[in-house]
Amino acid sequence: MTAVPLSTSVPVAGSVVIFTACSVLPSTGSPKPKSGVAPGRNDFHVRSKGRGGKLESRVFLWMSVEAIALALVFGLVIGTVTARLLSPFSPLAIGPTQQHMGVGARLMLSLGAGLYEELLFRVLLVSGLLLLARRVLRWRPALANTFAVVTGALIFSAFHYVGAYGDPFRLDSFVFRAIAGVAFSALYVFRGFGITAWTHAIYDILVLVF
């Protein structure tokens, strides 16, 4: 089974703007939340004492190694699960829009969309759904977490088929992206925004560029 890109409906220009803006914003770490979904302890860690908020190269290196490993594992596991669920459906394939893009455009799309979609679908959407379930609907934590992760994953998958940059709808790619949405939501809960966005971006680079 050929994996599909997870970031195909985001305009290249918009992705670059968001990626650039996010990359220059310093992070000071994430305080431990009282409840709900929040970035993990090992998010983009910046040691800012006396260093002007500069990211240490050693930290970035280990984040990159972890993200590459996770991207490879996610691609294999999610692809295998999707194949077993949908067999004997046809293999997943990259849409024609990405195939006709230049390497530079696909690289920018991968990097920008990884950040853009994680901000939108994990930080905002999943956290918002969790807040709704916990504070408004008064659901128990297990039910609230399941609702937020699954609903967020379905919306994340559906997003890829909307608008001029969207892919033609296919059941196999929809299921693949929905499972990926669940996986990235879980990664966001346990490892934080930095690792999740970097893993998403590297996965898209592996699929779209290589």
Residue pairs with C-beta under 8 A, 6 or more apart in sequence:
1 79
1 80
1 82
1 83
1 91
1 92
2 91
2 92
2 93
2 94
3 75
3 78
3 79
3 92
3 176
3 207
4 92
4 93
4 94
4 173
4 176
4 177
4 207
5 94
5 98
5 110
5 204
5 207
5 208
6 113
6 117
6 160
6 177
6 180
6 200
6 203
6 204
6 207
7 15
7 109
7 110
7 113
7 114
7 116
7 117
7 160
7 200
7 204
8 95
8 97
8 98
8 113
8 160
8 165
8 166
8 167
9 159
9 160
9 161
9 162
9 163
9 165
9 166
9 167
10 109
10 112
10 113
10 116
10 117
10 165
11 165
12 101
12 105
12 108
12 109
12 112
14 112
14 116
15 108
15 109
15 111
15 112
15 113
15 115
15 116
16 108
16 111
16 112
17 112
18 112
18 115
18 116
18 119
19 108
19 111
19 112
19 114
19 115
19 116
22 115
22 119
23 115
26 46
26 48
26 53
27 43
27 44
27 45
27 46
27 53
27 194
28 46
28 48
28 53
29 43
29 45
29 46
30 38
30 39
30 40
30 41
30 43
30 192
32 38
32 41
35 134
35 141
36 127
36 130
36 131
36 134
36 144
37 122
37 126
37 127
37 130
37 145
37 148
37 185
37 188
37 189
38 127
38 189
39 123
39 188
39 192
39 193
39 194
40 188
40 189
40 190
40 191
40 192
40 195
41 192
42 191
42 192
42 194
42 195
43 191
43 192
43 193
43 194
43 195
44 55
44 63
44 192
44 193
44 194
45 55
45 56
45 59
45 194
46 53
46 54
46 55
46 56
47 56
47 59
48 54
63 194
63 195
63 198
64 198
64 202
66 195
66 199
67 195
67 198
67 199
67 201
67 202
68 202
70 187
70 195
70 199
71 199
71 200
71 202
71 203
71 206
72 206
74 180
74 183
74 184
74 199
74 203
75 203
75 206
75 207
77 183
78 176
78 179
78 180
78 183
79 92
79 176
81 179
82 92
82 172
82 175
82 176
82 179
85 175
86 171
86 172
86 175
89 171
89 172
90 172
91 172
92 170
92 172
92 173
92 176
94 207
94 208
95 167
95 168
97 165
97 167
98 106
98 109
98 208
101 109
101 208
103 209
106 208
106 209
107 205
107 208
107 209
109 204
109 208
110 201
110 202
110 204
110 205
110 208
110 209
111 201
111 205
113 200
113 201
113 204
114 197
114 198
114 199
114 200
114 201
114 202
114 203
114 204
115 197
115 201
117 156
117 159
117 200
118 184
118 188
118 193
118 196
118 197
118 200
119 193
119 197
121 152
121 155
121 156
121 159
121 181
121 184
122 152
122 184
122 185
122 188
122 193
122 196
123 188
123 193
125 152
125 155
125 156
126 148
126 149
126 152
126 185
126 188
127 148
129 147
129 148
129 151
129 152
130 144
130 145
130 147
130 148
133 139
133 143
133 144
133 147
133 148
134 141
134 144
137 144
139 147
145 189
148 185
149 182
149 185
149 186
150 182
152 181
152 185
153 178
153 179
153 180
153 181
153 182
153 185
154 178
154 181
155 181
156 177
156 178
156 180
156 181
156 184
157 174
157 175
157 177
157 178
157 180
157 181
158 174
160 166
160 167
160 173
160 177
161 167
161 168
161 169
161 174
167 173
184 196
184 199
184 200
187 195
187 196
187 199
188 196
